Amino acid sequence: MAVVPYKDSDAPKKKQVAEMFNNISGRYDLLNHTLSFHVDKYWRKKTIRILSKYTPETILDIATGTADFAIEACKINPQKVTGIDISKGMLEIGRKKIIKKKLTDKIELMVADSENLPFEDNTFDSSVAGFGVRNFEDIEKGLSEVLRVLKIGGWFLILEFSKPQSGIFKMLYGFYFKRILPFIGKIVSKDRSAYLYLHDSVSEFPSGKKFEDILKRVGFVNISSVPLTFGIATIYKGQKSKSF
Ligand SMILES: C[S@@+](CC[C@H](N)C(=O)[O-])C[C@H]1O[C@@H](n2cnc3c(N)ncnc32)[C@H](O)[C@@H]1O
């Protein structure tokens, strides 16, 4: 059964995910940075540093949320970054940040679903997704849509939570993620389900080799991954090699 934010609801996962992110959007950045001890910023920076090797002019930020990845991507000086998300609330926060950073001529944000992207085939040089793919209702559909809209030769870099595999860190992380994080998340975000969902969705996510296999099945090539910070997060990358 799919992991959903609100277990008592009959609404489809996508609707529940959008509702959840709308509910917590005002507190998302604060919680994200505090609960990760600000390491999330380093993870995005590292992903964009890898992306910089390919000098993309046009970048699609999938599940952009409050636009942190889109903003970071501007540091490699692309012509344009397009950020899409299903949560209007998250995008509103992102828009305010973009105005404050004077990046309105570089970044465009729009409400759109990763599983049904409103772009022509072969549109973008590269794409990134930060902590988004875990939330897709149909992960393969979402990934194949990214593949479709990438130009041939284009790279897709995915930053996603994963699970530390061994040692005392695995235990500490399990305790923190299952007990402390939902506790603080509930108090600050006022949405208890959101941070329980975070734990459940990360636990269920097919990370590492399993995710690489999904990328391969969908049609990406030259797939590889780099675990970060004892394996709490992983950067995956894959390339489009032909038209579909
Ligand atoms: C954890 S946030 C990540 C936001 C941002 N990328 C970051 O790095 O902080 C996940 C985002 O994925 C979005 N999302 C989930 N499913 C989506 C879909 N099918 N299409 C577009 N966005 C989606 C949510 O609305 C939410 O804003």
The ligand as a MOL file (V3000), in Angstrom:
LIG
                    3D

  0  0  0     0  0            999 V3000
M  V30 BEGIN CTAB
M  V30 COUNTS 27 29 0 0 0
M  V30 BEGIN ATOM
M  V30 1 C 10.1750 17.9020 0.6340 0
M  V30 2 S 9.6150 19.0810 -0.5240 0 CHG=1
M  V30 3 C 11.0960 19.4760 -1.3700 0
M  V30 4 C 11.1590 20.8730 -1.8540 0
M  V30 5 C 12.4780 21.3370 -2.4610 0
M  V30 6 N 12.7910 20.6270 -3.6920 0
M  V30 7 C 13.6530 21.2460 -1.5140 0
M  V30 8 O 14.7200 20.8160 -1.9380 0
M  V30 9 O 13.4950 21.6440 -0.3430 0 CHG=-1
M  V30 10 C 8.7820 18.0450 -1.6730 0
M  V30 11 C 7.9610 18.8060 -2.6940 0
M  V30 12 O 7.5150 17.8820 -3.6900 0
M  V30 13 C 6.2900 18.3690 -4.1890 0
M  V30 14 N 5.6470 17.2980 -4.9850 0
M  V30 15 C 5.2270 16.1010 -4.5590 0
M  V30 16 N 4.6890 15.3970 -5.5760 0
M  V30 17 C 4.7820 16.1790 -6.6790 0
M  V30 18 C 4.3940 16.0110 -8.0430 0
M  V30 19 N 3.7890 14.9080 -8.4820 0
M  V30 20 N 4.6680 17.0140 -8.9040 0
M  V30 21 C 5.2670 18.1610 -8.4860 0
M  V30 22 N 5.6350 18.3750 -7.2030 0
M  V30 23 C 5.4070 17.3970 -6.3050 0
M  V30 24 C 5.5800 18.7970 -2.9290 0
M  V30 25 O 4.4730 19.6210 -3.1690 0
M  V30 26 C 6.7170 19.4770 -2.1470 0
M  V30 27 O 6.7530 20.8510 -2.3680 0
M  V30 END ATOM
M  V30 BEGIN BOND
M  V30 1 1 1 2
M  V30 2 1 2 3
M  V30 3 1 2 10
M  V30 4 1 3 4
M  V30 5 1 4 5
M  V30 6 1 5 6
M  V30 7 1 5 7
M  V30 8 2 7 8
M  V30 9 1 7 9
M  V30 10 1 10 11
M  V30 11 1 11 12
M  V30 12 1 11 26
M  V30 13 1 12 13
M  V30 14 1 13 14
M  V30 15 1 13 24
M  V30 16 1 14 15
M  V30 17 1 14 23
M  V30 18 2 15 16
M  V30 19 1 16 17
M  V30 20 1 17 18
M  V30 21 2 17 23
M  V30 22 1 18 19
M  V30 23 2 18 20
M  V30 24 1 20 21
M  V30 25 2 21 22
M  V30 26 1 22 23
M  V30 27 1 24 25
M  V30 28 1 24 26
M  V30 29 1 26 27
M  V30 END BOND
M  V30 END CTAB
M  END
